[in-house]
Amino acid sequence: MLFGATSSPSGIVEGYRSPILALRKELDLFANLRPVFSLPGEYSRPGIDLLIVRENTEGLYSGREHLEGDTAIAERVITRRGQ
């Protein structure tokens, strides 16, 4: 699955669910791949070629959030399957 950059509303929108979070959950897309490499030109550092892999369905990406009074709580979820 390839998905480009998106943005979400900056305020609370009743019934809004982030499309990227819905796709991750529905399709079990657990890895976020971020390639980093040097671009040609004198402004660039030569020889950089990295692939950063980030898990993005558990931890604070689980989407389990709620309000308790004036406090926003985000649950960090870690499962055996996700390890």
Residue pairs with C-beta under 8 A, 6 or more apart in sequence:
1 23
1 27
1 29
3 20
3 23
6 18
6 19
6 20
8 16
8 18
9 16
21 61
21 63
23 29
24 30
24 56
24 57
24 61
25 57
25 63
28 57
29 56
29 57
30 55
30 56
30 57
30 58
30 82
31 53
31 54
31 55
31 56
32 53
32 54
32 55
32 56
33 51
33 52
33 53
34 51
34 52
34 53
34 54
35 50
35 51
35 52
36 48
36 49
36 50
36 51
36 52
37 48
37 49
37 50
38 44
38 45
38 46
38 47
38 48
38 49
55 61
55 82
57 82
58 77
58 78
58 79
58 82
59 76
59 77
59 78
60 74
60 76
62 75
62 76
62 77
64 74
64 75
64 77
65 72
65 73
65 74
65 75
66 72
66 73
67 73
